[in-house]
Amino acid sequence: MLMVETVSGARGPFTGAHIGPQFSALGVNQTPTEDVSIQCRDVCGLNISDRCDFVRTTPDCRSQGGYLNYLEGIFCHFPPNLLPLVITLYAFWLLYLFLILGVTAAKFFCPNLSAISTALKLSHNVAGVTFLAFGNGAPDIFSALVAFSDPRTASLAFGALFGAGVLVTTAVAGGIAILRPFTAASRPFLRDVVFYMVAVFLAFTALYFGRVTLAWALAYLGLYVFYVVTVVLCTWIYQWQRRASLVYSMPGTPEMLSDSEEDPVSSNSYDYRLGGPGGAERVSWRLSQPRIPAPPHLVHPGEEYRPLLFYQETTVQILARALNPLDYRKWRSKSVYWRALKVFKLPVEFLMLLTVPVVDPDKEDGNWKRPLNCLHLVISPLVLVLTLQSGAYGVYDIGGLVPVWAIVVIAGTAMAAVTFFATSNSEPPRLHWLFAFLGFLTSALWINAAATEVVNILRSLGVVFRLSNTVLGLTLLAWGNSIGDAFSDFTLARQGYPRMAFSACFGGIILNLLVGVGLGCLLQISRSHAAEVKLEPDGLLVWVLAGTLGLSLVCSLVSVPLQCFRLNKVYGFCLLLFYVNFLVVALLTEFGVIHLRSA
């Protein structure tokens, strides 16, 4: 059985007498195998003058990736009396990183995945449970991939995935039931809960044995493939039954209506947030409807301002308009809260517009912007090599003479010049859809870079406050990655689509857990050429977390059918109370109030 790091062990009293001998023997040239017993959290028990050298020379304090060394920033670059200021700055930077994750995933990653699925001519159901679901869960999945790259932070990934599962299936689902009581779709609900229970059991088993083998990682991914096939088959069967009932002119029976996975939707606009596994069927229904011209009062505000006479924009004007993330007419009509949030988003959106091409199949020109897309051919590959492995490949010198980034810039400039002179501003080229793949890769690496910084900040905060990675994962990381989905689901419920929002709660977290754990461990096995990935659970808390998630799923599996799938406000408040109790128990376990008695 793998030796695990317990919470009590991470929080014992640290005095100079105990740490001093170990620290004095520690040197820069010492191999990591000689001081594996020294943990980075020991730094808080040292004298102030020794902390900087300890952080710089202890292998456990080194990050596997990222651009900033947050521990050095705390202990080396700021005096101890400014620690509250540094922690405050880190907290704001953490919030901004979550904003970067949300903006990049929603406005750049998801649209390009949608364009790829269109280019590959995938059905809406398959696209919904694969490409679009992956786009919606990108922040959670990439955070898990980064966390699994280091055994010390694997518990952060489990904490975030399990914590997000508890949050979504209790607090978010309960909030939906409170906002708009409804009748859940019976068969999709049972299907998603059962699949998620199996996924949680697999993760629990991996934690129990303290390792994930290659076969186990492939089993995670295989289970998700099986889930995708099941969703597609269930949708096909439902649609076949509905067509059969229409052929025989039979009205829908109550059972058919209760099992329907569709809500009456009046709008034909597509929302990428509905592309999760639980919302795949609803996505296919919405996209299959014929386009109806909108009434005059529903026309987009910008349409009425189009000039009546034909006006040809210059190349410079096209570039300036394409790089402008602000719609001035929309700005004037929005609230103060929206404007304040938009101010924070503007730098991120401008940077993404400059570096990430976006292909939109719904637009007549596919979002073709000739000067900007040519610029993307230079900048996007440069971003790829400078963000892959935190820029390690980009600064590598070929033959000791020319760095890789310089070769990429030269090749990209040549390709951009050919594209610029071979195309026009008014008509997209035949291979314009290839820009969707470039945009997908660039946005994915931007998300990965932001997720790496998030994991490094959380680990640094854990060192300073002596918190386990699990509690940081189930609170800050889970809340940050789930807040966008929660607001989207609440908005859907208020607009009259609670069934759609409720289905998305269970569908999305299945992808996050199975792909996050399976792909994360698979990549780590391939990188390290090892037979398995070692896990280091943070003592009792991770078992409390896994047990709570399993208990919440069992309660939902039993209570929802007993209510005939009618979810009211009482059920919603019970779920909220369950989540509050879980947080209380988790924090009491983290701080040692609840603990196992030693034999």
C-alpha positions as CSV (number, residue, x, y, z in Angstrom):
1,M,0.0,0.0,0.0
2,L,1.4,3.4,-1.0
3,M,2.3,5.6,1.9
4,V,0.1,8.7,1.8
5,E,0.5,12.1,3.2
6,T,-1.9,12.7,6.0
7,V,-3.4,16.1,7.0
8,S,-2.2,15.8,10.6
9,G,1.3,15.1,9.3
10,A,1.3,18.2,7.1
11,R,0.3,20.4,10.1
12,G,2.5,19.3,12.9
13,P,4.4,21.9,14.9
14,F,7.6,22.9,13.1
15,T,10.4,24.4,15.2
16,G,13.9,25.5,14.3
17,A,15.4,22.7,16.3
18,H,13.7,20.0,14.2
19,I,14.1,21.6,10.8
20,G,17.5,23.0,11.3
21,P,19.6,19.9,10.9
22,Q,17.8,18.8,7.8
23,F,18.0,22.2,6.2
24,S,21.6,22.7,7.0
25,A,22.5,19.5,5.2
26,L,20.4,20.5,2.1
27,G,22.4,21.8,-0.8
28,V,21.7,22.8,-4.4
29,N,23.7,19.9,-5.8
30,Q,21.9,17.4,-3.6
31,T,19.8,14.9,-5.5
32,P,16.1,14.9,-4.8
33,T,16.2,11.3,-3.6
34,E,18.2,12.3,-0.6
35,D,15.6,14.6,0.9
36,V,12.2,13.2,-0.2
37,S,11.2,13.4,3.5
38,I,11.4,17.2,3.5
39,Q,8.2,18.8,2.5
40,C,7.8,22.3,1.2
41,R,5.2,23.1,3.9
42,D,8.1,22.9,6.4
43,V,9.2,26.3,5.3
44,C,6.7,28.1,7.6
45,G,8.5,26.6,10.6
46,L,11.9,28.0,9.7
47,N,13.5,31.3,10.6
48,I,12.6,34.1,8.3
49,S,16.1,34.5,7.0
50,D,16.2,30.8,6.0
51,R,12.9,30.5,4.1
52,C,14.1,31.9,0.7
53,D,17.0,29.5,0.4
54,F,14.8,26.6,1.6
55,V,12.2,27.3,-1.1
56,R,14.9,27.6,-3.8
57,T,16.8,24.4,-2.9
58,T,14.1,22.0,-1.8
59,P,12.9,19.8,-4.7
60,D,9.4,19.6,-3.2
61,C,9.0,23.4,-3.7
62,R,9.7,23.3,-7.4
63,S,6.8,23.5,-9.8
64,Q,6.6,21.2,-12.8
65,G,5.6,24.0,-15.1
66,G,4.3,27.6,-15.3
67,Y,5.9,30.9,-15.9
68,L,5.9,32.4,-12.4
69,N,7.4,31.0,-9.2
70,Y,4.8,32.0,-6.6
71,L,6.7,30.6,-3.6
72,E,9.8,32.6,-4.4
73,G,7.6,35.6,-4.8
74,I,6.2,35.1,-1.3
75,F,9.4,34.2,0.6
76,C,12.2,35.9,-1.5
77,H,10.9,39.0,-3.2
78,F,8.6,40.5,-0.5
79,P,9.4,41.2,3.2
80,P,7.4,39.1,5.7
81,N,5.3,42.1,6.9
82,L,3.9,42.4,3.4
83,L,2.6,38.8,3.3
84,P,-1.1,39.8,3.6
85,L,-0.6,42.1,0.5
86,V,1.1,39.3,-1.4
87,I,-1.7,36.9,-0.6
88,T,-4.3,39.5,-1.6
89,L,-2.5,40.0,-5.0
90,Y,-2.4,36.3,-5.5
91,A,-6.1,36.0,-4.8
92,F,-6.9,38.7,-7.4
93,W,-4.6,37.0,-9.9
94,L,-6.3,33.7,-9.2
95,L,-9.8,35.2,-9.9
96,Y,-8.4,36.8,-13.1
97,L,-7.1,33.4,-14.2
98,F,-10.5,31.9,-13.7
99,L,-11.8,34.8,-15.9
100,I,-9.3,33.9,-18.6
101,L,-10.3,30.3,-18.5
102,G,-14.0,31.1,-18.9
103,V,-13.5,33.7,-21.7
104,T,-11.1,31.5,-23.7
105,A,-13.3,28.4,-23.4
106,A,-16.6,30.1,-24.1
107,K,-15.6,32.5,-26.9
108,F,-12.7,30.8,-28.7
109,F,-12.3,27.1,-27.7
110,C,-16.0,26.1,-28.0
111,P,-16.7,27.9,-31.3
112,N,-13.7,26.3,-33.0
113,L,-14.8,22.9,-31.7
114,S,-18.2,23.5,-33.2
115,A,-16.6,24.5,-36.5
116,I,-14.5,21.3,-36.5
117,S,-17.5,19.1,-35.8
118,T,-19.3,20.9,-38.7
119,A,-16.3,20.4,-41.0
120,L,-16.1,16.7,-40.1
121,K,-19.9,16.5,-40.7
122,L,-20.6,15.0,-37.3
123,S,-24.2,14.6,-36.2
124,H,-25.4,17.1,-33.5
125,N,-25.7,14.3,-30.9
126,V,-22.1,13.0,-31.5
127,A,-20.8,16.6,-31.5
128,G,-22.7,17.4,-28.3
129,V,-21.3,14.6,-26.2
130,T,-17.7,14.9,-27.7
131,F,-16.4,18.2,-29.1
132,L,-18.9,20.6,-27.5
133,A,-18.9,18.7,-24.2
134,F,-15.1,18.9,-24.1
135,G,-15.3,22.6,-24.8
136,N,-17.6,23.2,-21.9
137,G,-15.5,21.2,-19.5
138,A,-12.2,22.5,-20.8
139,P,-11.2,24.4,-17.6
140,D,-11.9,21.4,-15.4
141,I,-10.3,18.9,-17.7
142,F,-7.1,21.0,-18.3
143,S,-6.8,21.7,-14.6
144,A,-7.0,18.0,-13.9
145,L,-4.4,17.3,-16.7
146,V,-2.0,19.8,-15.1
147,A,-2.6,18.4,-11.6
148,F,-2.0,14.8,-12.6
149,S,1.4,15.7,-14.1
150,D,2.8,15.8,-10.6
151,P,2.0,13.2,-7.9
152,R,2.2,15.9,-5.3
153,T,-0.8,17.7,-6.8
154,A,-2.9,14.6,-7.9
155,S,-5.0,15.1,-4.8
156,L,-5.8,18.6,-6.0
157,A,-7.3,17.1,-9.2
158,F,-9.4,14.6,-7.2
159,G,-10.5,17.3,-4.8
160,A,-11.5,19.6,-7.7
161,L,-13.3,16.8,-9.7
162,F,-15.1,15.4,-6.7
163,G,-15.7,18.8,-5.2
164,A,-17.3,20.0,-8.4
165,G,-19.4,16.9,-8.6
166,V,-20.8,17.5,-5.1
167,L,-21.3,21.2,-5.8
168,V,-23.1,20.6,-9.1
169,T,-25.3,17.7,-8.1
170,T,-26.4,19.3,-4.8
171,A,-26.1,23.1,-4.7
172,V,-26.6,23.8,-8.4
173,A,-29.3,21.1,-8.9
174,G,-31.0,22.3,-5.7
175,G,-30.9,25.9,-6.9
176,I,-32.5,24.9,-10.2
177,A,-35.3,23.2,-8.3
178,I,-35.8,26.2,-6.0
179,L,-35.9,28.7,-8.9
180,R,-38.3,26.6,-11.1
181,P,-39.9,23.4,-9.8
182,F,-40.2,20.9,-12.6
183,T,-40.5,17.3,-13.7
184,A,-37.2,15.7,-14.6
185,A,-36.8,13.5,-17.7
186,S,-36.8,10.0,-16.1
187,R,-34.7,7.9,-18.4
188,P,-31.9,10.4,-19.1
189,F,-31.7,11.2,-15.4
190,L,-31.4,7.5,-14.4
191,R,-28.9,6.9,-17.2
192,D,-26.6,9.8,-16.2
193,V,-26.7,9.1,-12.5
194,V,-25.9,5.4,-13.0
195,F,-22.9,6.3,-15.3
196,Y,-21.7,8.9,-12.9
197,M,-21.9,6.5,-10.0
198,V,-19.8,3.9,-11.9
199,A,-17.2,6.7,-12.7
200,V,-17.0,7.7,-9.0
201,F,-16.6,4.1,-8.0
202,L,-13.7,3.7,-10.4
203,A,-12.0,6.8,-9.0
204,F,-12.6,5.6,-5.5
205,T,-11.0,2.3,-6.3
206,A,-8.0,4.0,-7.8
207,L,-7.6,6.1,-4.6
208,Y,-7.9,3.0,-2.5
209,F,-5.1,1.2,-4.3
210,G,-3.0,4.4,-4.6
211,R,-2.2,4.0,-8.2
212,V,-3.7,4.2,-11.7
213,T,-2.3,1.7,-14.2
214,L,-2.4,2.0,-18.0
215,A,-5.3,-0.4,-18.2
216,W,-7.2,1.5,-15.6
217,A,-6.7,4.8,-17.4
218,L,-7.9,3.3,-20.7
219,A,-10.9,1.9,-18.8
220,Y,-11.9,5.5,-17.8
221,L,-11.7,6.6,-21.4
222,G,-13.5,3.5,-22.6
223,L,-16.3,4.1,-20.2
224,Y,-16.8,7.6,-21.6
225,V,-16.9,6.2,-25.2
226,F,-19.6,3.7,-24.0
227,Y,-21.5,6.6,-22.4
228,V,-21.4,8.5,-25.7
229,V,-22.7,5.5,-27.6
230,T,-25.4,5.1,-25.1
231,V,-26.5,8.7,-25.3
232,V,-26.6,8.5,-29.1
233,L,-28.6,5.2,-29.1
234,C,-31.1,6.5,-26.5
235,T,-31.6,9.7,-28.6
236,W,-32.1,7.6,-31.8
237,I,-34.6,5.3,-30.0
238,Y,-36.5,8.2,-28.6
239,Q,-36.7,10.0,-32.0
240,W,-37.8,6.7,-33.7
241,Q,-40.6,6.3,-31.2
242,R,-41.7,9.9,-31.7
243,R,-41.7,9.5,-35.5
244,A,-43.7,6.3,-35.1
245,S,-46.3,8.0,-32.9
246,L,-46.6,10.7,-35.5
247,V,-47.1,8.3,-38.3
248,Y,-50.0,6.6,-36.5
249,S,-51.4,9.9,-35.5
250,M,-51.2,9.0,-31.8
251,P,-50.8,11.9,-29.3
252,G,-47.8,11.6,-27.0
253,T,-48.5,9.5,-24.0
254,P,-47.7,10.8,-20.5
255,E,-44.8,8.5,-20.3
256,M,-43.4,9.8,-23.6
257,L,-43.8,13.3,-22.5
258,S,-42.2,12.7,-19.1
259,D,-39.2,11.0,-20.8
260,S,-38.8,13.7,-23.4
261,E,-35.3,15.2,-23.2
262,E,-36.5,18.4,-24.9
263,D,-37.9,21.7,-23.6
264,P,-40.0,23.9,-25.7
265,V,-37.5,26.4,-27.0
266,S,-38.6,29.5,-28.9
267,S,-35.2,30.7,-30.0
268,N,-33.1,29.1,-32.7
269,S,-29.8,30.6,-31.5
270,Y,-27.2,28.2,-30.4
271,D,-25.6,28.4,-27.0
272,Y,-22.3,26.6,-26.6
273,R,-23.1,26.1,-22.9
274,L,-25.8,23.6,-23.9
275,G,-23.4,21.3,-25.7
276,G,-22.6,19.1,-22.7
277,P,-23.4,15.4,-22.6
278,G,-26.6,16.0,-20.7
279,G,-27.7,18.6,-23.2
280,A,-26.7,16.8,-26.5
281,E,-30.3,15.8,-27.3
282,R,-31.5,19.3,-26.8
283,V,-28.7,20.7,-28.9
284,S,-29.7,18.4,-31.8
285,W,-33.3,19.5,-31.5
286,R,-32.6,23.1,-31.5
287,L,-30.1,23.0,-34.4
288,S,-32.5,20.9,-36.5
289,Q,-35.2,23.5,-36.5
290,P,-35.7,25.6,-39.6
291,R,-34.4,29.1,-39.4
292,I,-37.3,31.6,-39.1
293,P,-36.7,35.3,-39.7
294,A,-36.9,37.1,-36.4
295,P,-39.5,39.8,-35.8
296,P,-38.4,43.4,-36.2
297,H,-38.3,43.9,-32.4
298,L,-35.9,40.9,-32.0
299,V,-33.4,41.9,-34.7
300,H,-29.9,42.3,-33.4
301,P,-29.2,45.9,-32.4
302,G,-26.3,46.2,-34.9
303,E,-28.5,45.2,-37.9
304,E,-30.5,48.4,-38.1
305,Y,-27.3,50.5,-38.2
306,R,-26.0,48.9,-41.4
307,P,-25.5,51.4,-44.2
308,L,-28.1,51.3,-47.0
309,L,-25.4,52.0,-49.6
310,F,-22.7,49.5,-50.4
311,Y,-19.5,50.4,-48.6
312,Q,-16.1,48.6,-49.2
313,E,-13.9,48.5,-46.1
314,T,-10.2,48.8,-46.4
315,T,-7.8,46.2,-45.1
316,V,-6.8,48.4,-42.2
317,Q,-10.4,49.0,-41.2
318,I,-11.2,45.3,-41.3
319,L,-8.2,44.6,-39.1
320,A,-9.2,47.4,-36.6
321,R,-12.8,46.2,-36.4
322,A,-11.8,42.5,-36.0
323,L,-9.4,43.4,-33.1
324,N,-12.0,45.5,-31.3
325,P,-13.6,43.4,-28.5
326,L,-16.1,46.2,-27.6
327,D,-19.5,46.8,-29.1
328,Y,-20.2,50.4,-28.3
329,R,-24.0,50.1,-29.0
330,K,-24.2,47.1,-26.7
331,W,-22.1,48.9,-24.1
332,R,-24.6,51.8,-23.9
333,S,-27.6,49.4,-23.3
334,K,-26.0,47.2,-20.6
335,S,-26.0,47.6,-16.8
336,V,-23.1,48.9,-14.7
337,Y,-22.3,45.4,-13.5
338,W,-21.9,44.2,-17.1
339,R,-19.7,47.1,-18.0
340,A,-17.4,46.6,-15.0
341,L,-17.0,42.9,-15.8
342,K,-16.4,43.8,-19.5
343,V,-13.6,46.2,-18.5
344,F,-11.8,43.2,-16.9
345,K,-12.5,41.0,-19.9
346,L,-11.2,43.5,-22.5
347,P,-7.5,42.7,-22.2
348,V,-8.2,39.0,-22.3
349,E,-10.5,39.3,-25.3
350,F,-8.1,41.5,-27.2
351,L,-5.2,39.1,-26.6
352,M,-7.3,36.1,-27.7
353,L,-8.6,38.0,-30.8
354,L,-5.0,38.7,-31.7
355,T,-3.7,35.2,-31.2
356,V,-6.6,32.8,-31.7
357,P,-8.5,32.5,-35.1
358,V,-12.2,31.7,-34.8
359,V,-14.2,30.0,-37.6
360,D,-18.0,30.5,-37.3
361,P,-20.0,28.3,-39.8
362,D,-23.2,30.2,-39.0
363,K,-21.8,33.4,-40.5
364,E,-22.0,33.9,-44.3
365,D,-18.2,34.5,-44.6
366,G,-17.3,32.0,-41.8
367,N,-15.8,34.9,-39.8
368,W,-13.2,35.4,-42.4
369,K,-11.1,38.4,-41.7
370,R,-8.3,38.4,-44.2
371,P,-5.7,40.7,-42.5
372,L,-6.3,39.3,-39.1
373,N,-6.3,35.7,-40.3
374,C,-3.0,36.3,-42.1
375,L,-1.6,37.8,-38.9
376,H,-2.8,34.6,-37.1
377,L,-0.6,32.5,-39.3
378,V,2.4,34.2,-37.7
379,I,1.2,34.8,-34.2
380,S,-0.7,31.6,-33.4
381,P,2.2,29.2,-34.2
382,L,4.4,31.4,-32.1
383,V,2.0,31.2,-29.2
384,L,1.9,27.4,-29.6
385,V,5.7,27.0,-29.2
386,L,5.9,29.5,-26.4
387,T,3.1,27.9,-24.3
388,L,3.9,24.3,-25.0
389,Q,5.6,23.0,-21.8
390,S,5.8,26.6,-20.6
391,G,8.0,27.7,-23.5
392,A,10.7,25.0,-23.0
393,Y,10.5,24.0,-26.7
394,G,10.2,27.6,-28.0
395,V,13.5,28.8,-26.6
396,Y,15.4,25.7,-27.7
397,D,18.3,26.5,-30.1
398,I,18.5,24.3,-33.2
399,G,22.1,23.4,-33.7
400,G,23.0,26.0,-31.0
401,L,22.4,28.8,-33.4
402,V,18.7,29.6,-34.2
403,P,15.9,29.3,-31.6
404,V,12.8,27.4,-32.5
405,W,10.6,30.5,-32.2
406,A,12.6,32.3,-34.8
407,I,12.1,29.4,-37.3
408,V,8.3,29.4,-36.5
409,V,8.1,33.2,-37.1
410,I,9.9,33.0,-40.5
411,A,7.8,30.1,-41.7
412,G,4.6,31.7,-40.4
413,T,5.4,35.0,-42.2
414,A,6.0,33.2,-45.5
415,M,2.7,31.4,-45.2
416,A,0.9,34.6,-44.2
417,A,2.3,36.4,-47.2
418,V,1.2,33.7,-49.6
419,T,-2.3,33.7,-48.1
420,F,-2.6,37.4,-48.1
421,F,-1.8,37.8,-51.8
422,A,-3.8,34.7,-52.8
423,T,-7.1,35.6,-51.2
424,S,-9.5,38.6,-51.0
425,N,-11.2,40.5,-48.2
426,S,-14.7,39.6,-49.4
427,E,-14.6,35.9,-50.0
428,P,-13.0,33.2,-47.6
429,P,-10.6,30.7,-49.2
430,R,-11.5,27.1,-49.8
431,L,-9.4,25.9,-46.9
432,H,-10.6,28.4,-44.4
433,W,-11.9,25.6,-42.2
434,L,-8.3,24.7,-41.4
435,F,-8.1,27.8,-39.3
436,A,-10.6,26.1,-36.8
437,F,-7.9,23.5,-36.1
438,L,-5.3,26.2,-35.5
439,G,-7.7,28.1,-33.3
440,F,-8.5,24.9,-31.4
441,L,-4.8,24.2,-30.7
442,T,-4.0,27.8,-29.7
443,S,-6.9,28.2,-27.4
444,A,-6.3,24.8,-25.8
445,L,-2.7,25.8,-25.0
446,W,-3.9,29.1,-23.6
447,I,-6.3,27.3,-21.3
448,N,-3.6,24.8,-20.4
449,A,-1.2,27.7,-19.5
450,A,-3.8,29.4,-17.4
451,A,-4.7,26.1,-15.7
452,T,-1.1,25.5,-14.9
453,E,-0.8,28.9,-13.1
454,V,-4.0,28.2,-11.2
455,V,-2.7,24.9,-9.9
456,N,0.7,26.5,-8.9
457,I,-1.1,29.4,-7.1
458,L,-3.3,27.0,-5.2
459,R,-0.3,24.8,-4.2
460,S,1.5,27.9,-3.0
461,L,-1.5,29.0,-0.9
462,G,-1.6,25.5,0.5
463,V,2.1,25.8,1.6
464,V,1.5,29.2,3.2
465,F,-1.7,28.3,5.1
466,R,-0.7,24.6,5.6
467,L,-3.8,23.4,3.7
468,S,-4.0,20.1,1.9
469,N,-4.4,20.0,-1.9
470,T,-7.7,18.2,-1.5
471,V,-9.4,21.0,0.4
472,L,-8.1,23.6,-2.0
473,G,-9.4,21.5,-4.9
474,L,-12.9,21.0,-3.5
475,T,-13.3,24.7,-2.6
476,L,-11.3,27.3,-4.6
477,L,-10.6,25.2,-7.8
478,A,-14.1,23.6,-7.9
479,W,-15.9,26.8,-7.3
480,G,-13.8,28.7,-9.8
481,N,-14.3,26.2,-12.6
482,S,-18.0,25.6,-11.9
483,I,-19.2,29.2,-11.3
484,G,-19.8,29.8,-15.0
485,D,-21.8,26.6,-15.5
486,A,-23.8,27.3,-12.4
487,F,-24.8,30.8,-13.6
488,S,-25.6,29.4,-17.0
489,D,-27.9,26.7,-15.5
490,F,-29.6,29.2,-13.2
491,T,-30.3,31.5,-16.1
492,L,-31.7,28.6,-18.1
493,A,-34.0,27.7,-15.2
494,R,-35.2,31.3,-14.8
495,Q,-35.9,31.4,-18.5
496,G,-38.2,28.4,-18.2
497,Y,-35.9,25.5,-19.2
498,P,-35.1,23.8,-15.8
499,R,-35.1,20.3,-17.3
500,M,-32.4,21.3,-19.7
501,A,-30.3,22.8,-16.9
502,F,-30.8,19.9,-14.6
503,S,-29.7,17.4,-17.3
504,A,-26.6,19.4,-18.0
505,C,-25.7,19.2,-14.2
506,F,-25.2,15.4,-14.4
507,G,-24.0,15.2,-18.0
508,G,-21.1,17.5,-17.9
509,I,-19.4,16.2,-14.7
510,I,-19.3,12.7,-16.2
511,L,-17.0,13.9,-19.0
512,N,-14.9,15.9,-16.5
513,L,-14.3,13.0,-14.2
514,L,-13.7,10.2,-16.8
515,V,-11.6,12.2,-19.2
516,G,-9.9,14.3,-16.5
517,V,-8.6,11.2,-14.7
518,G,-8.3,8.9,-17.6
519,L,-6.5,11.3,-20.0
520,G,-4.5,12.9,-17.2
521,C,-3.1,9.6,-16.0
522,L,-2.6,8.3,-19.6
523,L,-0.5,11.4,-20.5
524,Q,1.6,11.1,-17.3
525,I,2.3,7.4,-18.0
526,S,3.4,8.2,-21.5
527,R,5.6,11.1,-20.4
528,S,7.3,9.3,-17.5
529,H,7.4,5.9,-19.3
530,A,6.2,4.3,-16.1
531,A,3.8,1.4,-15.7
532,E,1.4,3.4,-13.5
533,V,0.7,6.8,-11.8
534,K,1.2,6.9,-8.1
535,L,-1.4,8.7,-6.1
536,E,-0.8,10.4,-2.7
537,P,-4.2,11.1,-1.1
538,D,-4.4,13.7,1.6
539,G,-5.4,11.5,4.5
540,L,-9.0,11.2,5.7
541,L,-10.4,14.2,3.7
542,V,-10.3,12.6,0.3
543,W,-12.3,9.7,1.6
544,V,-14.8,12.0,3.1
545,L,-15.1,13.8,-0.2
546,A,-15.5,10.6,-2.3
547,G,-18.0,9.1,0.2
548,T,-20.1,12.3,0.2
549,L,-20.3,12.3,-3.6
550,G,-21.4,8.7,-3.6
551,L,-23.9,9.4,-0.9
552,S,-25.4,12.3,-2.7
553,L,-25.8,10.2,-5.9
554,V,-27.4,7.4,-4.0
555,C,-29.8,9.8,-2.4
556,S,-30.7,11.3,-5.7
557,L,-31.1,7.9,-7.3
558,V,-33.6,6.9,-4.6
559,S,-35.4,10.1,-3.8
560,V,-36.1,11.5,-7.3
561,P,-38.0,8.4,-8.5
562,L,-39.9,8.3,-5.2
563,Q,-41.1,11.8,-6.0
564,C,-42.2,10.6,-9.4
565,F,-39.4,12.8,-10.8
566,R,-41.2,16.0,-9.7
567,L,-38.6,18.2,-8.1
568,N,-39.9,21.0,-5.9
569,K,-38.5,23.6,-3.7
570,V,-38.3,21.4,-0.6
571,Y,-36.1,19.0,-2.5
572,G,-33.9,21.9,-3.6
573,F,-33.5,23.2,-0.1
574,C,-32.6,19.7,1.1
575,L,-29.8,19.5,-1.5
576,L,-28.5,22.9,-0.4
577,L,-28.5,21.8,3.2
578,F,-26.6,18.7,2.2
579,Y,-23.9,20.7,0.5
580,V,-23.5,23.1,3.5
581,N,-23.2,20.1,5.9
582,F,-20.6,18.6,3.5
583,L,-18.5,21.8,3.6
584,V,-18.7,21.9,7.4
585,V,-17.6,18.2,7.7
586,A,-14.8,18.7,5.1
587,L,-13.4,21.8,6.9
588,L,-13.6,20.1,10.3
589,T,-11.7,17.2,8.9
590,E,-9.1,19.4,7.3
591,F,-8.4,21.2,10.6
592,G,-8.2,18.0,12.6
593,V,-11.4,18.3,14.6
594,I,-12.7,15.1,12.9
595,H,-10.0,12.5,12.7
596,L,-9.5,8.8,13.0
597,R,-8.2,7.5,16.3
598,S,-4.8,5.9,16.0
599,A,-4.5,2.4,17.2
